[in-house]
Amino acid sequence: MIWFRSFCFNILALIWNVGVMLLLLPSVLLGARWVLPISRLWSRGLLVLLRVVCGLSYEVRGREYMPGGPCVVASKHESAFETLVFPVVIHDAIFVLKRELLRVPLFGWYLAAAGNVAVDRSGGAKALRHMVAEARARLAEGRTIVIFPEGTRVTPGEGGRYHPGVAALYQALEVPIVPVAVNSGSYWYRRAFAKRPGRIVVQFLPPIPPGLDRRAFLNRLRDRIETASVTLTQEAAGKQ
């Protein structure tokens, strides 16, 4: 049954994706003011499909830890779910993402028009400087930056290497970094077809204020995210 429901979700999601992107394609020419609301609509539609078709819902904890002003959200990344939920739970959220995604037909056009920060992961220091400059400009526009410190999806219970990009943003932008833990990989496995029913938890954690040195910041960020994510994974295991 899980495989059948997952198959139905994939078909309906494909129809939704193509339909939204083609129908609202002119908005790409109008910029982020129009595209960001569309990204929220797109995400909400897929989240509804996940809940109705796959029985997979979500819960957000710790909203009170989001500052009232500019900040960067640094989230654990266990499945594609994170790319769907943040446009819904964070107003005008944009992502730090790999530049290759901008080349995807239709989808990449929307990513670029929304003002997401694209990074050439092979570009070294120059790419980091570009990322910081773009992120600073987006913060000045009132956006919230979402970054996945490990750079890719990881299996629940595994902690990947935290890349220098998040430290570069922390030191250059001098705004709070809000860690986020998830247990999405317990239900929607990394690179897996099946989506198990249940309730994903997205947990915002106490922000890390500016002022720490690079090593102290990364250690604190990693400790908060990994500790909370392990706890959420254990919570999910107890419900299955």
C-alpha positions as CSV (number, residue, x, y, z in Angstrom):
1,M,0.0,0.0,0.0
2,I,2.8,2.4,0.8
3,W,4.3,1.9,-2.6
4,F,1.0,2.4,-4.4
5,R,0.3,5.6,-2.4
6,S,3.8,6.8,-3.2
7,F,3.3,6.1,-6.9
8,C,0.0,8.0,-6.9
9,F,1.7,10.9,-5.1
10,N,4.5,11.0,-7.7
11,I,2.0,11.1,-10.6
12,L,-0.2,13.8,-9.0
13,A,2.9,15.8,-8.0
14,L,4.2,15.7,-11.6
15,I,0.8,17.0,-12.8
16,W,0.8,19.7,-10.2
17,N,4.4,20.8,-10.9
18,V,4.0,21.0,-14.6
19,G,0.6,22.6,-14.4
20,V,1.7,25.4,-12.0
21,M,4.9,26.1,-13.7
22,L,3.4,26.4,-17.2
23,L,0.2,28.2,-16.2
24,L,2.1,30.9,-14.2
25,L,5.2,31.0,-16.4
26,P,4.8,34.8,-17.2
27,S,5.4,35.6,-13.5
28,V,9.1,34.6,-14.1
29,L,9.5,37.9,-16.0
30,L,8.0,39.9,-13.1
31,G,10.6,38.8,-10.5
32,A,10.6,37.7,-6.9
33,R,7.6,39.8,-5.9
34,W,5.4,37.5,-8.0
35,V,7.4,34.3,-7.9
36,L,7.7,34.0,-4.1
37,P,4.0,33.7,-3.5
38,I,3.9,31.1,-6.3
39,S,6.6,29.1,-4.6
40,R,4.4,29.1,-1.4
41,L,1.4,28.0,-3.5
42,W,3.5,25.2,-5.1
43,S,4.8,24.0,-1.8
44,R,1.4,24.0,-0.1
45,G,-0.1,21.9,-2.9
46,L,2.6,19.3,-2.6
47,L,2.3,19.2,1.2
48,V,-1.5,18.7,0.8
49,L,-0.8,15.8,-1.6
50,L,1.7,14.3,0.9
51,R,-0.9,14.4,3.7
52,V,-3.9,13.3,1.7
53,V,-2.3,10.6,-0.5
54,C,0.6,9.4,1.6
55,G,-0.7,10.1,5.1
56,L,2.4,12.2,5.8
57,S,1.9,15.4,7.7
58,Y,4.2,17.7,9.6
59,E,4.5,19.6,12.9
60,V,6.5,22.8,13.5
61,R,8.1,23.3,17.0
62,G,10.0,26.3,18.3
63,R,8.6,29.0,16.1
64,E,9.3,31.4,19.0
65,Y,13.0,31.1,18.3
66,M,12.7,32.9,15.0
67,P,14.0,36.5,15.5
68,G,11.9,39.4,14.5
69,G,14.7,40.8,12.3
70,P,17.1,39.4,9.7
71,C,18.5,35.9,10.2
72,V,19.8,32.8,8.5
73,V,18.2,29.4,9.1
74,A,20.6,26.5,9.0
75,S,18.7,23.2,8.7
76,K,19.4,19.5,8.8
77,H,18.5,18.1,5.3
78,E,17.3,14.5,5.2
79,S,14.8,14.5,2.3
80,A,13.2,16.7,-0.3
81,F,10.6,17.6,2.3
82,E,12.7,20.5,3.6
83,T,12.6,22.3,0.3
84,L,8.8,22.2,0.5
85,V,8.2,23.2,4.0
86,F,10.4,26.3,4.5
87,P,8.6,28.4,1.9
88,V,5.4,27.8,3.8
89,V,6.6,28.2,7.4
90,I,9.0,31.1,6.8
91,H,7.7,34.2,5.0
92,D,9.8,35.0,1.9
93,A,12.3,32.3,2.5
94,I,15.0,31.7,-0.2
95,F,17.6,29.0,-0.4
96,V,21.3,28.8,-0.8
97,L,21.5,26.1,-3.5
98,K,23.9,24.6,-6.1
99,R,24.1,26.6,-9.3
100,E,23.3,23.5,-11.4
101,L,19.7,23.6,-10.3
102,L,19.2,26.9,-12.2
103,R,19.8,25.0,-15.5
104,V,16.8,22.7,-14.9
105,P,14.1,23.7,-17.5
106,L,11.1,25.6,-16.0
107,F,12.0,24.8,-12.4
108,G,15.4,26.5,-12.6
109,W,13.8,29.6,-14.1
110,Y,11.6,30.0,-11.1
111,L,14.5,29.4,-8.7
112,A,16.4,32.2,-10.4
113,A,13.5,34.6,-10.6
114,A,12.8,34.1,-6.8
115,G,16.2,35.4,-6.0
116,N,17.7,32.2,-4.5
117,V,21.4,32.3,-3.9
118,A,23.1,30.0,-6.3
119,V,26.6,28.8,-5.5
120,D,29.3,27.2,-7.7
121,R,30.5,24.5,-5.3
122,S,33.8,24.2,-7.2
123,G,34.4,27.9,-7.2
124,G,36.4,28.1,-3.9
125,A,36.9,31.5,-2.2
126,K,35.4,33.5,-5.1
127,A,32.2,31.5,-4.9
128,L,32.0,32.1,-1.1
129,R,32.4,35.9,-1.6
130,H,29.7,35.8,-4.3
131,M,27.4,33.8,-2.0
132,V,27.9,36.3,0.9
133,A,27.2,39.3,-1.3
134,E,24.0,37.8,-2.7
135,A,22.9,36.8,0.8
136,R,23.5,40.3,2.1
137,A,21.4,41.7,-0.7
138,R,18.6,39.3,0.0
139,L,18.6,40.1,3.7
140,A,18.4,43.8,2.9
141,E,15.3,43.0,0.9
142,G,13.7,41.4,3.9
143,R,14.2,37.8,3.0
144,T,15.2,35.0,5.3
145,I,18.1,32.8,4.0
146,V,17.8,29.1,4.4
147,I,21.0,27.0,4.1
148,F,21.7,23.3,4.5
149,P,25.1,23.3,6.2
150,E,26.0,19.7,5.1
151,G,25.3,20.7,1.5
152,T,23.2,17.6,0.6
153,R,20.7,15.2,2.1
154,V,22.0,12.8,4.7
155,T,20.7,9.6,6.2
156,P,19.0,9.9,9.7
157,G,21.5,9.4,12.5
158,E,24.4,10.4,10.3
159,G,26.2,13.7,10.6
160,G,27.9,14.9,7.5
161,R,30.7,17.4,7.2
162,Y,29.5,21.0,7.8
163,H,30.7,23.1,4.9
164,P,32.4,26.5,5.2
165,G,29.5,28.3,3.5
166,V,27.4,28.6,6.7
167,A,30.4,29.9,8.7
168,A,31.1,32.4,6.0
169,L,27.6,33.7,6.2
170,Y,27.7,33.8,10.0
171,Q,31.0,35.8,10.1
172,A,30.2,38.2,7.3
173,L,26.5,39.0,7.8
174,E,26.6,39.3,11.6
175,V,23.0,38.1,12.1
176,P,21.7,35.3,14.2
177,I,21.8,31.8,12.8
178,V,18.8,29.7,13.7
179,P,19.5,25.9,13.8
180,V,16.7,23.6,12.7
181,A,16.5,19.8,13.3
182,V,14.2,17.5,11.4
183,N,13.3,13.8,11.3
184,S,12.0,13.8,7.7
185,G,14.3,11.0,6.7
186,S,12.5,8.6,9.0
187,Y,9.5,8.9,6.7
188,W,10.7,10.0,3.3
189,Y,14.0,8.3,2.8
190,R,16.9,9.9,1.0
191,R,16.7,9.1,-2.7
192,A,13.9,6.6,-2.0
193,F,10.6,6.1,-3.7
194,A,8.4,5.2,-0.7
195,K,7.0,7.8,1.6
196,R,5.8,6.3,4.9
197,P,2.8,7.7,6.7
198,G,3.4,9.7,9.9
199,R,4.2,13.2,11.2
200,I,7.5,14.9,10.4
201,V,8.7,17.3,13.0
202,V,10.5,20.5,12.1
203,Q,12.1,21.9,15.2
204,F,13.5,25.4,15.3
205,L,16.3,25.7,18.0
206,P,17.6,28.7,20.0
207,P,19.5,31.1,17.7
208,I,23.2,31.4,17.8
209,P,24.0,35.2,18.1
210,P,26.9,36.7,16.1
211,G,30.3,37.2,17.7
212,L,31.7,33.6,18.0
213,D,34.9,32.6,16.2
214,R,34.5,30.2,13.3
215,R,35.4,27.0,15.1
216,A,33.2,27.8,18.2
217,F,30.3,28.6,15.9
218,L,30.5,25.5,13.8
219,N,30.8,23.3,16.9
220,R,27.8,24.9,18.5
221,L,25.7,24.7,15.3
222,R,26.6,21.0,14.7
223,D,26.0,20.1,18.3
224,R,22.5,21.7,18.4
225,I,21.4,20.3,15.1
226,E,22.7,16.8,15.5
227,T,21.6,16.3,19.1
228,A,18.1,17.5,18.4
229,S,17.9,15.5,15.1
230,V,18.9,12.3,16.8
231,T,16.2,12.9,19.4
232,L,13.6,13.5,16.7
233,T,14.7,10.3,14.9
234,Q,14.3,8.3,18.0
235,E,10.9,9.8,18.6
236,A,9.8,8.8,15.0
237,A,11.1,5.3,15.6
238,G,9.0,5.0,18.7
239,K,5.9,5.8,16.7
240,Q,6.4,3.3,13.9
